């Protein structure tokens, strides 16, 4: 996964957390371990996707390469095209049926304004569900990598997706402290938003 210098992330050496914070800082701490021949995994704190870092060369070399792949570069560098750049407007292609385009074009402000309104309304309406889903996916991704072979993993996954906090905490209690702590952090929105069902 490509990430920017300010991406919040966490680095693990085996089951131990060795750094957490913005990628620029975490990468430098991870490099110290990598230079000693140790294996390090860096996870995006939002998605739990692995962040690939090229640790070759000096610390300055590592940061320079990260800056070159920073996702924000595309917005800030190069000539600006039409639009309202101060708002961070990004043009991308979407595909709709003709009847969808007809409806959008008939809305006040045209298709772009109508689409923005629809997206904002969907975000307001589904925000809670989206947070739960993202929390479940992030926790699942991290736990699959860091605890997939540990006792209680499958049962903990079921507790996560059912929203059973007590059961989840009980099942991951024997796991290494840092893995357990990070899994709880990632799962917080999923477990807080879904009260345990009867009979749990």
N, C-alpha and C positions, 0 to 999 in steps of 0.2 A: 504494500500500500504506500502511495506517495502522500507525504504530509508536510505541512508548513512548520517553520521554526517555532511557532507559538502553539502548536497543537498540544493539548494536555495529554500526557501519556505516563505510563508506569513501566519501569524496567525490572525484570526478574532474572536472577542468576539461580537456576534451579528453583526451589520453592521459596527463596528469600527475595524480598523486594529490596533493590539496591538504590532506586531513585524514583522520584515522582515529581512531575511539574511540566514545564514547557519542554518541547522536544529538544531545543538547543541545549538546555542544561542537562537533561536526562542523557542525551547522546554522549556528552563529554564524560559523564560519570560512567556510563556503560563502556566507553572506549577504554577507560582505565582497566576494567575487568577483562575486556576482550584482548588487550595488549598482554595480559598475563596468561592468555591461552584459555580463558574461561568462556563458556557459552552463555550468551545473554539474549533474552527475548524482550522486545519492547512492544507494548500494547497501547493502542489508541484508547483513551479513557472513555470515549463516547460509544464506540462501536466494538471495541476489543479486537479489531483487526490488527494483525502483526504489522509493525512498521519496519521496513527494511532500511538499514543504514549501512553505507559503505564506510567502514572504519579504517581504511588504508590511509597511510600517511600521518601527518600531524593533526592536532586538534583543529587548527585553522583550515586544513584541507577538508576535514569532515564537515565543519560548519559551512564552508564555501559550497560544497556539493549539496548540502541540505538547502541552502539559500537558492541554488539554481533550480531545485525541484519544488520549491515552495509554491503551493497552489495559488497564492495571492499574486504571484508575479504576472500572471496573464492579465489581471485586472489593472495593475499599476504600471506595467512597462509597455512601451510601444505607443504608436499613434492612436489617438482615440477616435472612434467612429461616431456616427450620429447617435443621438439619444441623450440621456441625462446621466453622465458618468458620476456625478456627485451622489446619486442614489444607488450606485452599483448595479445599474441595469445590465443584464447579460442576455444576449440574443442567442437562442437555440431553436432548432427545428422541431416542430411537433407535427404529427399526422392525425388529421381528423376527417370524418366523412363530410361530403358536401353540405348535408343538412346542418351539421354542427357549425361549419364556417358561416352558413347563411344566418343562423341564429346569432352567432357571436358578432358578426358584422352589423347586425341590426340593433345591437345594444348601444346605449349612449356611451360615447368615447371610443367605440370600435372594439375589435377583438382583444387587443392587449389589455385594455382597461377591464373588460368583462372577465377575462381569464384571471387577472390579478384579484378581482373581487371574489371570484369563485374559490380561488386557492385560499385566500384569507378566511373566508367563511368556513371552508372545510377544516382549516387549521384550528379555528375556534371551536367548531363542533366536535372534532375528533382528537383534540389535543391530548386529553387524558388517555384515550385508548392508544394513541401513537406512543406516548411516553411508556406505557406498560409494555407494549410490543417491543420497543427499542431496548428497554431494560432487560426483558426476557432474552432477546437475541444476543445482547452484549454479554450477559452473564453466562448464557449457554456456550457462546464461542470461547470465552476465557476458561470456563471450567472444563470444557472438552479438551483443551490443550494442556492445562495445568493439573487437572485432577481426574481425567478420563479413566485412569486405571485405579483410582483410589476407592476404598470401600464406601458403599452408599451413594456412589455417583448417580446411578440411574434413578434411584429413589429420590435423591435430591433434585434431579431434573423434573420429576413428576411434581414434587412439592413446589418448585419454582413456578411451573406453568399453571398450577392449581391455586397459587397464592397462599399457600400454607406456611406462614413465617416460622411458627414454632417447630414444625416438622423439618423445615429446611435447615434451621439453625442446629437442630439436634443431629441431623445427618452429616453436616459438614464439621461438626465440633472436633472430630479426631484429626482433621486435616491440618497441615502446617499453618501456623498462625497467620503469616502474610497472605497466603493463598485464601484462607478463610475470610480474612478481613476484606480483601479486594473483591471477592465474590459477593459478600454481603453488600458492599458499596454499590456494585453494579446492579444487584437485584433489588435495591431499595424501592424504586418506583413500582416495580411489579408486585412486590410483597405488601407495600403500604396501601396500594390501590385496590387490592382484592382481599377482603376479609375472608378468613377460613370458612369453608362450608361446614354445615352440620355433619357430625359424624367423623370429623377429621381428628 
